[in-house]
Amino acid sequence: MKGAPERILDVCSTILIQGKEQPLDDELKEAFQNAYLELGGLGERVLGFCHYYFPEELHPKGFAFDTEDLNFSTENLCFVGLMSMIDPPRAAVPDAVGKCRSAGIKVRGGPYRDHGRDHS
């Protein structure tokens, strides 16, 4: 599964480190938070990833997974990592920022509330 890193981490109880699953303790959560903040601080889009091995007795071959009305567990997953990618602003952003500035609005960047930088 992939998604917003903090949401992915919330459904995980273990983490994959050097190929081995380990309990996700407070120290590892803090390391995650530091890595996430560092990548987000670079202005990059960050995704979190996790996995889960479905028990075959509950989900036999051909099982019809329903992602609308979840018919499978989304708890106790295993966090496998973060990925970041460059996410340049859309073409219309510079014009919108200019209009905001001319209206006296301070513009803060990025989807990360703790990473906003004053662009004025």
C-alpha positions as CSV (number, residue, x, y, z in Angstrom):
1,M,0.0,0.0,0.0
2,K,1.2,3.5,-0.6
3,G,0.1,6.9,0.5
4,A,0.8,9.9,2.8
5,P,3.7,8.7,5.0
6,E,2.0,9.6,8.3
7,R,-1.1,7.7,7.4
8,I,0.8,4.7,6.2
9,L,2.8,4.6,9.5
10,D,-0.4,4.9,11.5
11,V,-1.6,1.4,10.2
12,C,1.8,-0.3,10.8
13,S,2.9,-2.2,13.8
14,T,6.2,-3.4,12.3
15,I,8.9,-2.1,10.1
16,L,11.2,-3.8,7.6
17,I,14.9,-3.2,8.4
18,Q,17.6,-5.0,6.4
19,G,15.1,-7.6,5.3
20,K,13.8,-8.4,8.7
21,E,10.5,-7.3,10.3
22,Q,10.9,-5.6,13.6
23,P,8.4,-4.1,16.1
24,L,7.8,-0.4,15.3
25,D,8.8,1.3,18.5
26,D,9.0,4.9,19.5
27,E,12.7,5.2,18.5
28,L,12.0,3.9,15.0
29,K,8.9,6.2,14.7
30,E,11.2,9.2,15.6
31,A,13.7,8.1,12.9
32,F,10.8,7.9,10.4
33,Q,9.7,11.4,11.4
34,N,13.2,12.8,11.0
35,A,13.6,11.3,7.6
36,Y,10.1,12.4,6.5
37,L,10.8,16.0,7.6
38,E,14.2,16.1,5.9
39,L,12.8,14.9,2.6
40,G,9.7,17.1,2.8
41,G,12.0,20.0,3.7
42,L,13.8,19.6,0.4
43,G,10.5,20.4,-1.3
44,E,10.0,16.9,-2.6
45,R,6.8,14.9,-2.6
46,V,7.1,12.0,-0.1
47,L,5.2,8.7,-0.2
48,G,5.2,6.0,2.4
49,F,4.9,2.3,1.6
50,C,3.8,-0.8,3.6
51,H,3.0,-4.4,2.9
52,Y,1.0,-7.3,4.5
53,Y,1.0,-11.0,3.8
54,F,-2.6,-12.0,3.6
55,P,-3.3,-15.4,5.3
56,E,-4.3,-17.8,2.5
57,E,-7.0,-19.4,4.6
58,L,-8.8,-16.0,4.8
59,H,-7.9,-14.8,1.3
60,P,-7.6,-17.8,-1.0
61,K,-6.4,-17.5,-4.6
62,G,-9.0,-15.6,-6.6
63,F,-10.3,-13.7,-3.5
64,A,-12.1,-10.6,-4.7
65,F,-10.6,-7.7,-2.8
66,D,-13.0,-4.8,-2.4
67,T,-11.3,-1.4,-1.9
68,E,-14.6,0.5,-1.4
69,D,-16.1,-1.7,1.4
70,L,-12.8,-3.0,2.7
71,N,-13.1,-6.8,3.1
72,F,-9.5,-7.2,4.3
73,S,-7.4,-5.9,7.2
74,T,-5.7,-2.6,7.1
75,E,-4.1,-2.9,10.5
76,N,-0.8,-4.3,11.7
77,L,0.9,-3.8,8.4
78,C,4.7,-3.6,7.9
79,F,6.2,-0.2,7.0
80,V,8.8,-0.8,4.2
81,G,10.0,2.7,3.4
82,L,9.7,6.2,2.1
83,M,10.2,7.5,-1.4
84,S,10.6,11.1,-2.5
85,M,10.4,12.6,-5.9
86,I,10.9,16.1,-7.3
87,D,7.5,17.7,-7.6
88,P,7.9,21.0,-9.5
89,P,5.2,23.7,-9.2
90,R,2.5,23.6,-11.9
91,A,2.8,26.3,-14.6
92,A,0.1,28.5,-13.1
93,V,1.7,28.7,-9.7
94,P,4.1,31.6,-10.3
95,D,1.3,33.8,-11.6
96,A,-0.9,32.9,-8.6
97,V,1.9,33.6,-6.1
98,G,2.4,37.0,-7.8
99,K,-1.3,37.9,-7.5
100,C,-1.3,36.8,-3.8
101,R,1.8,38.9,-3.1
102,S,0.3,42.0,-4.8
103,A,-2.8,41.5,-2.6
104,G,-0.6,41.6,0.5
105,I,-0.9,37.8,1.2
106,K,2.3,36.0,2.4
107,V,2.7,32.7,0.5
108,R,4.0,29.6,2.2
109,G,5.2,26.7,0.1
110,G,4.7,22.9,0.2
111,P,1.9,20.6,1.4
112,Y,3.9,20.2,4.7
113,R,2.5,22.5,7.3
114,D,5.9,22.5,9.2
115,H,7.9,23.2,6.1
116,G,6.3,26.4,4.8
117,R,8.8,29.0,3.9
118,D,8.1,32.7,3.4
119,H,8.5,33.3,-0.3
120,S,8.3,37.1,-0.1
